[in-house]
Amino acid sequence: MKRALAVIAAIGFLMLVALGQAHAAEVAQGKCLAFDEAAKTIKLDELGLETSKEAPYGKPTGVQLDFDVSHAKIGIPPKPGDVLRISYVAEGGVKKAIRVMNVSKQDLMKK
């Protein structure tokens, strides 16, 4: 019985170590500047973390980001002006989107 518990504990520990080695995705939030369905790209004007009444999603940082969305799960299709939250991984200088969430349209659907 003690040996079985030791084996289970060892397997659990190894699984935690393996999971810790996985690369976490990064997240960007900003205003959609362009969504090219044919090229499967999104251009985003990044928003900062500081919010206010005038800028409820954050103030613009002036940084423009390009994302490859060829393999991304996209919720509500984005349009220029929509606020998007994109989870992505950077591979070889390319930001490959995993998921694209349309924050501004989700807020409208709640009302």
C-alpha positions as MATLAB code, in Angstrom:
seq = 'MKRALAVIAAIGFLMLVALGQAHAAEVAQGKCLAFDEAAKTIKLDELGLETSKEAPYGKPTGVQLDFDVSHAKIGIPPKPGDVLRISYVAEGGVKKAIRVMNVSKQDLMKK';
ca = [
       0.000    0.000    0.000;
       2.787    2.448    0.908;
       4.630    1.532   -2.279;
       1.530    2.282   -4.409;
       1.115    5.688   -2.736;
       4.783    6.459   -3.333;
       4.440    5.560   -7.028;
       1.305    7.711   -7.387;
       3.027   10.621   -5.636;
       6.089   10.276   -7.904;
       3.925   10.235  -11.035;
       2.003   13.287   -9.805;
       5.249   15.138   -9.135;
       6.605   14.320  -12.601;
       3.366   15.513  -14.204;
       3.588   18.835  -12.340;
       7.186   19.295  -13.458;
       6.218   18.523  -17.067;
       3.309   20.975  -16.963;
       5.578   23.658  -15.550;
       7.780   23.341  -18.633;
       4.927   24.257  -20.998;
       5.107   27.696  -22.557;
       2.358   30.047  -21.495;
       0.580   32.167  -24.041;
       0.871   35.930  -23.985;
      -2.124   38.265  -24.176;
      -2.594   41.550  -26.028;
      -5.601   43.844  -25.963;
      -6.278   46.652  -28.362;
      -8.391   48.276  -31.020;
      -8.691   46.372  -34.292;
      -7.196   48.384  -37.142;
      -7.665   45.722  -39.841;
      -8.858   42.132  -40.193;
      -7.800   40.499  -43.465;
      -9.776   37.277  -43.792;
      -7.948   36.218  -46.976;
      -4.456   36.683  -45.507;
      -5.704   35.579  -42.058;
      -4.105   38.505  -40.237;
      -5.206   41.087  -37.696;
      -3.536   44.460  -37.072;
      -4.088   45.764  -33.553;
      -3.441   49.148  -31.908;
      -2.403   48.021  -28.422;
      -4.143   49.437  -25.346;
      -2.399   49.912  -21.996;
      -3.518   48.733  -18.576;
      -4.537   52.163  -17.260;
      -8.294   52.676  -17.647;
     -10.584   55.676  -17.191;
     -14.142   56.738  -17.978;
     -12.949   58.021  -21.353;
     -10.921   54.853  -22.057;
     -12.671   51.920  -20.302;
     -10.501   49.315  -22.067;
      -7.205   51.179  -21.588;
      -5.385   54.093  -23.140;
      -3.697   53.619  -26.541;
       0.041   52.937  -26.313;
       0.823   53.789  -29.936;
       2.183   50.270  -30.533;
       0.784   48.407  -33.529;
       0.900   44.610  -33.512;
       0.318   42.116  -36.327;
      -1.073   38.631  -35.649;
      -1.315   35.481  -37.744;
      -4.835   34.142  -37.085;
      -4.714   31.211  -39.526;
      -5.160   28.647  -36.729;
      -6.926   30.818  -34.137;
     -10.349   30.302  -32.643;
     -12.263   33.487  -33.373;
     -15.455   34.284  -31.486;
     -17.439   37.242  -32.821;
     -15.758   38.280  -36.106;
     -13.787   41.505  -35.600;
     -14.279   44.743  -37.485;
     -12.059   47.835  -37.432;
     -12.720   49.763  -34.225;
     -13.639   46.706  -32.145;
     -11.649   46.085  -28.955;
     -10.029   42.649  -29.149;
      -8.207   40.468  -26.652;
      -5.810   38.048  -28.356;
      -3.925   35.200  -26.721;
      -0.874   34.246  -28.775;
       2.532   32.614  -28.870;
       5.539   34.260  -30.480;
       7.357   31.856  -32.807;
      10.276   33.068  -34.884;
       9.229   36.711  -34.721;
       5.616   35.911  -35.734;
       2.769   36.352  -33.274;
       0.518   33.316  -33.832;
      -2.917   33.868  -32.323;
      -4.526   31.038  -30.387;
      -7.816   32.762  -29.582;
      -9.378   36.090  -30.591;
     -12.052   37.510  -28.292;
     -14.137   40.501  -29.342;
     -14.415   42.310  -25.999;
     -16.504   45.272  -27.166;
     -19.119   43.084  -28.885;
     -19.296   40.685  -25.925;
     -20.093   43.668  -23.697;
     -22.905   44.697  -26.081;
     -24.380   41.174  -26.051;
     -24.721   41.290  -22.239;
     -27.068   44.294  -22.426;
];
